[in-house]
């Protein structure tokens, strides 16, 4: 089994730096125990009760096919599909 740090190095580095356990914070919202900012730097957050599920959600957003994608893969795929 290949670890996420090798499979998705760009996303994993961002995730490790920014993911947080918010379950013990005084102003806990009811979206989940863990949070990470959206990779598009919109100021929004992703939430989940499990770190694995949070990474899965984050990974989908990070590699989303878009010209504004934080990943090179997402940008290239957008260009290939639209031009």
C-alpha positions as CSV (number, residue, x, y, z in Angstrom):
1,X,0.0,0.0,0.0
2,X,1.4,3.3,-1.1
3,X,1.2,6.1,1.5
4,X,-0.7,9.3,0.7
5,X,2.5,11.3,1.1
6,X,3.8,9.5,-2.0
7,X,0.6,9.2,-4.0
8,X,-0.5,12.8,-3.5
9,X,2.6,14.8,-2.4
10,X,1.3,18.3,-3.2
11,X,-2.0,17.7,-1.5
12,X,-0.5,15.9,1.5
13,X,2.0,18.7,2.2
14,X,-0.8,21.3,2.3
15,X,-3.1,19.0,4.3
16,X,-0.4,18.2,7.0
17,X,0.4,21.9,7.4
18,X,-3.2,23.1,7.7
19,X,-5.5,20.3,9.0
20,X,-6.6,20.8,12.6
21,X,-8.5,18.8,15.3
22,X,-11.2,21.3,16.4
23,X,-13.1,19.0,18.8
24,X,-11.7,20.6,21.9
25,X,-11.9,24.2,20.8
26,X,-14.5,26.3,22.7
27,X,-16.4,27.4,19.6
28,X,-16.8,24.0,18.0
29,X,-19.2,24.0,15.1
30,X,-21.2,20.9,14.4
31,X,-19.8,20.2,11.0
32,X,-17.2,17.7,12.3
33,X,-14.2,17.2,14.6
34,X,-11.5,18.0,12.1
35,X,-11.1,20.9,9.6
36,X,-8.8,22.0,6.8
37,X,-9.1,25.2,4.7
38,X,-10.3,24.8,1.1
39,X,-7.2,24.6,-1.2
40,X,-8.6,27.4,-3.4
41,X,-7.9,29.8,-0.5
42,X,-11.5,31.1,-0.5
43,X,-11.7,31.2,3.2
44,X,-14.1,28.3,3.4
45,X,-13.3,25.1,5.3
46,X,-13.9,21.3,4.8
47,X,-15.0,19.4,7.9
48,X,-15.3,15.7,8.9
49,X,-15.4,13.5,11.9
50,X,-12.5,11.3,10.7
51,X,-9.1,12.5,9.4
52,X,-9.2,9.9,6.6
53,X,-12.5,11.2,5.4
54,X,-11.3,14.8,5.7
55,X,-8.3,14.0,3.5
56,X,-10.5,12.3,0.9
57,X,-12.7,15.4,0.7
58,X,-9.7,17.6,0.6
59,X,-8.0,15.6,-2.1
60,X,-11.0,15.8,-4.4
61,X,-11.0,19.6,-4.0
62,X,-7.2,19.9,-4.4
63,X,-7.1,18.0,-7.7
64,X,-10.4,19.4,-9.0
65,X,-10.3,20.0,-12.7
66,X,-10.2,23.8,-12.9
67,X,-8.1,26.6,-14.3
68,X,-7.9,27.9,-10.7
69,X,-6.9,24.5,-9.3
70,X,-3.9,24.6,-6.8
71,X,-2.5,21.5,-8.5
72,X,-0.8,21.4,-11.8
73,X,-2.7,18.3,-12.7
74,X,-6.1,20.1,-12.3
75,X,-5.0,23.0,-14.5
76,X,-3.6,20.8,-17.2
77,X,-6.7,18.6,-17.3
78,X,-8.9,21.7,-17.5
79,X,-6.8,23.0,-20.5
80,X,-6.9,19.6,-22.3
81,X,-10.7,19.3,-21.8
82,X,-11.6,22.9,-22.8
83,X,-9.2,24.0,-25.5
